[in-house]
Amino acid sequence: MRGEDILVAPVLEQGATSRDVYLPSGLWWEEGDPERVLVGPIWIKDYPAPLDVLPYFVRAKEYVADAAFCPTITAFLVLLGAIANYIS
């Protein structure tokens, strides 16, 4: 574990290309991808872990919008819409 929200699962045995991974309770994003959610606590058996890949999981945090942050999001969405209109 790196802190409470990142779990790194490298191969620890010579020649192994997979390993078992335990995820504690909570929602976990597989390799940081919010579309690949796993719900813990769970054991994942034979998770692929070749030498050239470092498997990791990030605990999903519940997002609560901050009133000071909302204008920034609005400005970003307006800019994104303007760009989309320009391109099409």
Sine and cosine of phi, psi and omega as CSV:
sin_phi,cos_phi,sin_psi,cos_psi,sin_omega,cos_omega
0.00,0.00,0.66,-0.75,0.16,-0.99
-0.94,-0.34,0.99,-0.14,-0.13,-0.99
0.95,0.31,-0.54,-0.84,0.01,-1.00
-0.96,-0.27,-0.10,1.00,-0.15,-0.99
-0.87,-0.49,-0.02,1.00,0.03,-1.00
-0.77,-0.64,0.81,-0.59,0.05,-1.00
-0.89,-0.46,0.85,-0.52,0.00,-1.00
-0.96,-0.28,0.70,-0.71,-0.11,-0.99
-0.77,-0.64,0.93,0.36,0.03,-1.00
-0.96,0.28,0.30,-0.95,0.11,-0.99
-0.95,0.32,0.71,-0.70,-0.03,-1.00
-0.93,-0.38,-0.14,0.99,-0.01,-1.00
-0.94,-0.35,0.71,-0.70,0.00,-1.00
-0.86,0.51,0.75,-0.66,0.04,-1.00
1.00,0.10,-0.15,0.99,-0.01,-1.00
-0.97,0.26,0.55,-0.84,0.07,-1.00
-0.83,-0.56,0.08,1.00,0.09,-1.00
-0.48,-0.88,0.21,-0.98,0.01,-1.00
-0.36,-0.93,0.30,-0.95,0.10,-1.00
-1.00,0.06,0.63,-0.77,-0.03,-1.00
-0.77,-0.63,0.73,-0.68,0.09,-1.00
-0.97,-0.26,0.83,-0.56,0.09,-1.00
-0.97,-0.25,0.83,-0.56,0.06,-1.00
-0.91,0.42,0.06,-1.00,-0.04,-1.00
-0.87,0.49,0.51,-0.86,0.00,-1.00
0.82,-0.58,0.02,-1.00,0.09,-1.00
-1.00,-0.09,0.75,-0.66,-0.05,-1.00
-0.83,-0.55,0.73,-0.69,0.09,-1.00
-1.00,-0.05,0.86,-0.51,0.01,-1.00
-0.93,0.37,0.88,-0.48,-0.04,-1.00
0.78,0.62,0.62,0.79,0.08,-1.00
0.96,0.27,0.10,0.99,-0.05,-1.00
-1.00,-0.02,0.94,-0.35,-0.04,-1.00
-0.90,0.43,-0.18,0.98,0.04,-1.00
-1.00,-0.01,-0.10,1.00,0.03,-1.00
-0.88,-0.47,0.98,0.19,-0.11,-0.99
-0.99,-0.12,0.70,-0.72,0.11,-0.99
-0.86,-0.52,0.58,-0.81,-0.01,-1.00
-0.95,-0.32,0.85,-0.53,0.02,-1.00
-0.98,-0.19,0.26,-0.97,0.17,0.98
-0.98,0.17,0.64,-0.76,-0.03,-1.00
-0.39,-0.92,0.58,-0.81,0.19,-0.98
-0.99,-0.14,0.77,-0.64,0.10,-1.00
-0.96,-0.29,0.90,-0.43,-0.03,-1.00
-1.00,0.06,0.65,-0.76,0.07,-1.00
0.80,0.60,0.72,0.69,0.05,-1.00
-0.93,0.37,0.78,-0.63,-0.03,-1.00
-0.87,0.49,0.76,-0.65,-0.02,-1.00
-0.52,-0.85,0.90,0.43,0.03,-1.00
-0.90,0.43,0.30,-0.96,-0.08,-1.00
-0.87,0.50,-0.48,0.88,-0.05,-1.00
-1.00,0.02,0.09,1.00,0.00,-1.00
-0.79,-0.62,0.69,-0.72,0.07,-1.00
-0.95,-0.31,0.99,-0.15,0.00,-1.00
-0.90,0.44,0.68,-0.73,0.06,-1.00
-0.51,-0.86,0.34,-0.94,-0.02,-1.00
-0.71,-0.71,0.63,-0.77,0.00,-1.00
-0.88,-0.47,0.79,-0.61,0.02,-1.00
-0.94,0.34,0.79,-0.61,0.01,-1.00
-0.95,0.30,0.72,-0.70,0.05,-1.00
-0.97,-0.24,0.62,-0.79,0.09,-1.00
-0.95,0.30,0.78,-0.63,-0.05,-1.00
-1.00,-0.06,0.80,-0.60,0.10,-0.99
-0.88,-0.47,0.87,-0.49,-0.06,-1.00
-0.90,0.43,0.71,-0.71,0.06,-1.00
-1.00,-0.07,0.74,-0.67,-0.05,-1.00
-0.85,0.53,-0.56,0.83,0.02,-1.00
-0.95,0.32,-0.38,0.92,-0.05,-1.00
-1.00,0.06,-0.46,0.89,-0.08,-1.00
-0.84,0.54,-0.67,0.74,0.04,-1.00
-0.87,0.50,-0.56,0.83,0.03,-1.00
-0.91,0.42,-0.69,0.73,0.03,-1.00
-0.90,0.44,-0.69,0.72,0.01,-1.00
-0.87,0.50,-0.72,0.69,0.01,-1.00
-0.88,0.48,-0.66,0.75,0.02,-1.00
-0.89,0.46,-0.70,0.72,-0.02,-1.00
-0.91,0.41,-0.62,0.79,0.05,-1.00
-0.90,0.44,-0.70,0.71,0.02,-1.00
-0.89,0.46,-0.69,0.72,0.02,-1.00
-0.88,0.47,-0.66,0.75,0.05,-1.00
-0.90,0.44,-0.66,0.75,0.03,-1.00
-0.89,0.46,-0.68,0.74,0.02,-1.00
-0.89,0.45,-0.70,0.71,0.00,-1.00
-0.88,0.47,-0.65,0.76,0.04,-1.00
-0.91,0.41,-0.62,0.79,-0.01,-1.00
-0.91,0.41,-0.66,0.75,-0.04,-1.00
-0.93,0.36,-0.63,0.78,-0.07,-1.00
-1.00,0.03,0.00,0.00,0.00,0.00
